Amino acid sequence: MNIWAKMMTALRGGVNEAGEAIVDSQALRILDQEVRDASEELRKSKEGLVSIIARQKLAEEKVSKLKLSVEEYEGYALKALEKGDETLAHEVAEKIADLENQLATEQEAANGYAQSAEKLKSAVKQAEANIKRLKQQVDTVKATDSVQRAQKAVAERHAGSNSKLRTAMDSLERIKEKQALESAKMEAASEVAVETSSQNLQDKLEQAGIAPGAKQADDILARLKKKS
């Protein structure tokens, strides 16, 4: 059971390593997508902010209209009291109470929208700054990656050129050795040809009696007898 647990742990480790390798190889692409996702969320936040501000304005407009209505009906109530019409004045007061309740509700809504808008404005501003800074850093990372890939390519080409240069030098040395050997062979052949030609000429001169030939034993013995 312990072995199986270790095997499963090893398998999970292999999967994690493979996943990390994929993430590393696609790091810039993933980073670009994450920036796009963050930008999209920022766009949605701005749309939400626009909607909240619009609702705030509508609520504030309602508050303004309700205040005017309250003032208007307060005037009606005062006129009714001036005429001594308590019943009408009470009815107008009920209308005013309803308007003031609506006013309180709309004022609360307007205040809530205003607070939410301020918070969202701050969040949007911070997000914009973060995304701008992130994009700058992404540009720096991309530039660094491009430089490193260029340096790597140059290094690889330099290593390859050195290898090819060594191969060319080896080939050149072999060609030089072969040429030197051929030159030596031609010189040896020339010397052999000269020696052979000189020997043939000597033989011809001896046969013609022009040049002395090799001394024979009989000639030497005859010379010695004359001396004795």
C-alpha positions in Angstrom: 0.0 0.0 0.0 2.9 2.3 0.8 4.4 1.6 -2.6 1.2 2.5 -4.4 1.0 5.7 -2.4 4.5 6.6 -3.4 3.8 5.8 -7.1 0.8 8.0 -7.1 2.8 10.8 -5.4 5.5 10.4 -8.1 2.8 10.4 -10.8 1.4 13.7 -9.4 4.8 15.1 -9.2 5.5 14.2 -12.9 2.2 15.9 -13.9 3.0 19.0 -11.9 6.5 19.1 -13.5 5.0 18.7 -17.0 2.4 21.4 -16.2 5.1 23.8 -14.9 7.2 23.1 -18.0 4.2 24.0 -20.2 3.5 27.2 -18.2 7.2 28.2 -18.4 7.3 27.6 -22.2 4.1 29.7 -22.6 4.9 32.3 -19.9 4.7 35.3 -22.2 1.5 34.1 -23.9 -0.1 33.4 -20.6 1.0 36.8 -19.3 -0.5 38.6 -22.3 -3.8 36.8 -21.8 -3.8 37.7 -18.1 -3.3 41.3 -19.0 -6.1 41.1 -21.5 -8.3 39.5 -18.9 -7.5 42.3 -16.4 -8.2 44.9 -19.0 -11.5 43.3 -19.8 -12.5 43.3 -16.1 -11.5 47.0 -15.9 -13.7 47.7 -18.9 -16.7 46.0 -17.1 -15.9 47.9 -14.0 -16.0 51.2 -15.9 -19.4 50.2 -17.4 -20.6 49.4 -13.9 -19.4 52.8 -12.7 -21.2 54.6 -15.6 -24.4 52.7 -14.6 -24.1 53.7 -11.0 -23.4 57.3 -11.8 -26.4 57.3 -14.1 -28.6 55.9 -11.3 -27.2 58.4 -8.9 -28.1 61.3 -11.2 -31.6 59.9 -11.7 -32.1 59.6 -8.0 -30.8 63.1 -7.4 -33.2 64.4 -10.1 -36.1 62.7 -8.3 -34.9 64.2 -5.0 -34.9 67.7 -6.6 -38.4 67.1 -8.0 -39.8 65.7 -4.8 -38.4 68.7 -2.8 -40.2 71.1 -5.2 -43.4 69.1 -4.8 -43.1 69.2 -1.0 -42.6 73.0 -1.2 -45.5 73.3 -3.6 -47.9 71.3 -1.4 -46.7 73.0 1.7 -47.9 76.2 0.0 -51.3 74.6 -0.7 -51.6 73.5 2.9 -50.8 77.0 4.2 -53.5 78.5 1.9 -56.0 76.0 3.1 -55.2 76.9 6.7 -55.5 80.6 5.9 -59.1 79.8 4.6 -59.8 77.8 7.7 -60.3 74.6 5.8 -58.7 72.1 8.2 -60.0 69.1 6.3 -58.3 70.2 3.1 -55.2 71.2 4.9 -55.0 67.7 6.6 -55.5 66.0 3.2 -52.6 68.1 1.8 -50.5 67.3 4.8 -51.0 63.6 4.1 -49.8 64.2 0.5 -46.8 66.0 1.9 -46.0 63.1 4.2 -46.1 60.7 1.3 -43.8 63.0 -0.8 -41.4 63.3 2.1 -41.3 59.5 2.5 -40.4 59.2 -1.2 -37.9 62.0 -0.8 -36.2 60.2 2.1 -36.0 56.9 0.0 -34.7 58.6 -3.1 -32.2 60.6 -1.0 -30.9 57.4 0.6 -30.6 55.8 -2.8 -28.8 58.8 -4.2 -26.4 58.8 -1.2 -25.8 55.1 -1.6 -25.1 55.5 -5.3 -22.7 58.4 -4.6 -20.8 56.3 -2.1 -20.6 53.3 -4.4 -19.5 55.5 -7.3 -16.7 57.1 -5.2 -15.4 53.6 -4.1 -15.6 52.3 -7.6 -13.9 55.4 -9.0 -11.0 54.8 -6.6 -10.9 51.1 -7.5 -10.9 51.8 -11.2 -8.2 54.4 -10.9 -6.0 52.0 -8.9 -6.7 49.2 -11.4 -5.8 51.5 -14.4 -2.5 52.4 -12.7 -1.8 48.7 -12.0 -2.6 47.6 -15.5 -0.5 50.4 -17.0 2.4 49.4 -14.8 1.9 45.8 -15.6 1.9 46.5 -19.3 5.1 48.4 -19.0 6.7 45.5 -17.1 5.4 43.1 -19.8 7.0 45.2 -22.5 10.3 45.1 -20.5 10.0 41.4 -20.1 9.4 40.9 -23.8 12.3 43.1 -24.7 14.6 41.2 -22.4 13.3 37.9 -23.8 14.0 39.1 -27.3 17.5 40.2 -26.4 18.2 36.9 -24.7 16.9 34.9 -27.6 19.1 37.0 -30.0 22.1 36.5 -27.7 21.5 32.7 -27.6 21.2 32.6 -31.4 24.4 34.5 -31.8 26.1 32.2 -29.3 24.8 29.1 -31.1 25.9 30.4 -34.4 29.3 31.3 -33.0 29.7 27.8 -31.6 28.6 26.3 -34.9 31.0 28.6 -36.9 33.9 27.5 -34.5 33.0 23.9 -35.1 32.9 24.4 -38.9 36.2 26.3 -38.7 37.8 23.5 -36.9 36.5 21.0 -39.4 37.8 23.3 -42.3 41.2 23.5 -40.6 41.4 19.7 -40.3 40.4 19.4 -44.0 43.1 21.9 -44.9 45.8 20.0 -43.0 44.8 16.8 -44.7 45.0 18.4 -48.1 48.4 19.9 -47.3 49.7 16.5 -46.1 48.4 14.9 -49.3 49.9 17.6 -51.5 53.2 17.2 -49.6 53.2 13.5 -50.1 52.4 13.9 -53.8 55.3 16.4 -54.1 57.7 14.0 -52.4 56.6 11.2 -54.8 57.1 13.4 -57.8 60.6 14.4 -56.6 61.5 10.8 -55.9 60.3 9.8 -59.4 62.3 12.6 -60.9 65.4 11.5 -59.1 64.9 7.8 -60.1 64.4 8.9 -63.7 67.6 11.0 -63.6 69.6 8.2 -62.1 68.2 5.7 -64.6 69.0 8.0 -67.5 72.6 8.6 -66.3 73.2 4.8 -66.0 71.9 4.2 -69.5 74.2 6.9 -70.8 77.2 5.4 -69.0 76.5 2.0 -70.4 76.3 3.4 -73.9 79.7 5.2 -73.5 81.4 2.1 -72.2 80.1 0.0 -75.0 81.4 2.6 -77.5 84.8 2.4 -75.8 84.6 6.1 -75.0 84.3 5.8 -71.3 86.1 3.3 -69.2 84.1 0.4 -68.0 84.1 -1.3 -64.7 87.4 -2.9 -63.8 87.6 -6.7 -64.2 89.6 -9.2 -62.1 91.7 -10.3 -65.2 92.8 -6.8 -65.8 93.9 -6.3 -62.2 95.9 -9.6 -62.3 97.6 -8.6 -65.5 98.7 -5.3 -64.0 100.0 -7.0 -60.9 102.1 -9.5 -63.1 103.7 -6.6 -64.9 104.8 -5.1 -61.5 106.3 -8.4 -60.4 
